[in-house]
Amino acid sequence: MRGVAVAQRLENFIGGEWVGASGGETFESIVPATGETLASFPRSGAADVDRAVAAAKEAFESWRLVPAPRRGEIVFRLGELLREHKEELTDLMTREMGKVRAEAGGDVQEAIDMSYYMAGEGRRLFGQTTPSELPDKFMMSVRMPIGVVGAITPWNFPIAIPSWKLCPALVCGNTVVLKPAEDTPFLAERFVELLAEAGVPAGVVNVVHGYGEEAGDALVRHPDVPVITFTGSRETGVAVTKAAADELKHVHLELGGKNAIIVMDDADLDLAVDGIVWSAFGTTGQRCTAASRVIVHQSVYGELSSKLVARAEQLRLGPGWEADTDVGPLINRAALEKVASYTDIGKGEGAKLLTGGEAVSGDGFFYRPTVFGDVEAGMRIAQEEIFGPTTALIPVTSFEEAVAAANSVEYGLSSSIFTRDVNTAFRAMRDLQAGITYINAGTTGAEVHLPFGGTKDTGNGHREAGQAALDVFTEWKSIYVDYSGRLQRAQIDNQ
């Protein structure tokens, strides 16, 4: 087992062995708070993916026959190991990804929760039994594993999201080739190490490091990988779908979000500000569920905007490992430049910059929490995913106008409303076009035992977490057992 160290050279994990890329090339993981090199990793290509898929395909034949309760026990052991190593993983995450310590610990805790939850599915994986229309005949449906799963995970939840994908995939009897984000490979490496320590046999889980256009594309196109589960941008999700189409692969997508918090005129404004600050600036706004829009009733707009700006200006920027840091860095320079470009776009559109809107000089990729006021629902800063510490205040005069503004974007992941009126709350639950709706809470904070995912361009209809995740990683098989001793023909002999 490996601990955190600076400038290590780490490897792929294929067939139970640690190996470099066949081409010998490497890339570096950078600490976003300082720009320092944390470790180097193999820059893998198609040949490395071929090797990993071959190992996973071979391992599938024995892993699928391991009783599901036993598979669940191994996943439970992963949860125990994650708990034992939570402090170490939290520390590594503050460095490699940049999250503040509390959020990094929450990321690891989510993986612990997912491991425990999915371990229980090893003793469930429920199908159905139903009466036959014919005598002396029994019918049931069962879940069957599919084969090799190609899992492509992002950098913003570098322990939690691999757990969302790998835990249900493994319990269901599949094997996995994981291609983690090139910004957080060290955390993926540790996750796979702990899986191996938990007792996952050689070849059942493999990790191939590298870039999306090289290793990721090869994994998506590989003919022996029938399932692709991908979390990332809408643009890449469309490309994944097209690349997988010729092989008719099962494709599961979790893509972007442009989430809104609605604040009605009867809301608890202090509670609403708490929810906005957490949702807009937590994880430096680098969540698909981040609240990059706040739709505010005109009668409380002035008071709420003043409170929010004051709170945003109190937030301390710094490295995630420092105890008093509120907001960490963006993941890399490209992210910093993208966020800065949207500040320019907002100004150009006529929105009012209320606070922030500038990078912090010095080491690291820090950007001040940014609030725009007097934003119109159709402006680009209110329509496009920024993925940074920027939120836009949109004034409205009614509930109906608020819902229309909330639903006006191409995404439909998370939504929120602050109101004391139960009737308004239930109308919001019904009318907001999103996979997740919070009442009197922000847009972040999903728990592992309910489905996670969104509508419209946020995905392609699948869900992660909860029992819904099992549908991504299993096929239904219907079984008919006729013990009548004669040929019985459904729909014919029962007329």
C-alpha positions, 0 to 999 in steps of 0.5 A: 500500500502506498501513502502520499508522497511528492513526485512519485511515478505511479502505474496502471493496474491491469490484471492484478499487476502494476505496469507502465504505459506500453509507449513509455510516456507519462503525464503529471498530476499537479497540485492546483493550489501551488502548481507543484507536481504531485506524481507522474502517471502513464499516458496510456493508449489503445494498446494499454486499453486492449490489455486491460479489457482482455484482463477484465474479459477473462476475469468476468467468466469467473467473477460472474459466478461468485455468489452475489452476497460474496461480491457484496461482502467484498464491496462492504470490505471496501467501505471498511477500508475507506473508513480506515483510510479516510484521513489519508484520502482526505489529505490527498484530495485537498492537494490533488483536487483542491477541495477544502478539508471538510468537503474532501472528507465528505467526498470520501464519506460518500464512497463509504456510504455507497460501498455499504449501501451497494454491499447490501444489494448483494443479498437483494438484486431483486427480480420478480415472480408472477403467476402464469396464465397457464397451469403448472407453469412458473415465471420469474425475472432475474438480473444478469451481469453484462460483462466489461464496464468501461467507467470514465470518471471526472476530477471533481468527485474523485473518490465518490463518483468511482464508487457510484459506478464501480460498487454497483457494477461489481455487486452485479457481477461485472468487471471494470476498466476505469479511466479516471480524469487526468487531473486526479489520477492519484486518488483513483490509484488509491481507490483501486488499491483499496479495492484490491486489498478488499479482496477483488480478484485480479482482472476484475478491476483495472485502471488505465491512466491517460487522456480522454482523446487517447485512453478514453476514446479507445475504451469507449470504442472497444468491441469487448466493452458492452457498457460505458458509464461516463460523467463529464461535459455535455459535449463529451457525452455526445461524442461518447454516444456517437463513438459507442453507437456502432457497437450498440453499447449500453451508454450511461451519461451524467452530464452538465447542470445549470441549477437554480435556487428560487427564493420566494418573497416568504422565504427565510432569507438567512437560511436561503443565503446559507444555501446559496453560499454552500451551493454556489461556492462549495467545491469552488462551484465545481459541481454539476449540482452547483447553484449558478443561478439564484432566481429571487422574488423582486420584493426581497431581491435587494435584501437578499443580494446585500446579504449574499454579497456580504457573505461572499466577500467574507469567504477566505480563499486558500489551499484546501488543507488549511483549516480556515480555508472556505474556498479552494482553487479551481482545478487547473489553468484552463478552468481559471481562464474559462471562469474569467471569460464568463465574467467578461461575458456577463459584463458585456451582456449588461449584468451588474458585477456585485462582487468578485470577478477576478483571479488571485495573483500568485501561485495556484488557480484561485478565483474570487467568489463572484456574484452578478446582479440584474441578470436576465434569464436568457443571458449566457451567464444564466444559460451556460455551465460555468463550473466555477465560483460564479452565480447570477441573481435573476429578479422575478415577480411571481412563482410562475415567472420563477419556474419559467426562468428555472426551466429555461435552460437546456439542463435539468439536474438539480433545483431548489426553492425557499418558501414557507408556503406548502402549496408553493413547495408542492407546485415546485416539486411538480413543475420544476424540470429537474431530476432533483428538487430540494425544498428549503435547502440548496442544490447540493447534498444528494444521498446515496440511497435515492437515484441521482441524475437529471432530465433534458441534456443532463443525461440520457435517462439513466440514474446513479445511486439507489436501486436505479443504479442496478439498471445500468449494470444488469440485463433482465432475463425472463425465465419460464418453468413448465412442469405440466409435462406437456407442451403449453402455448401461451396466448393460444392454449388459454383462449 
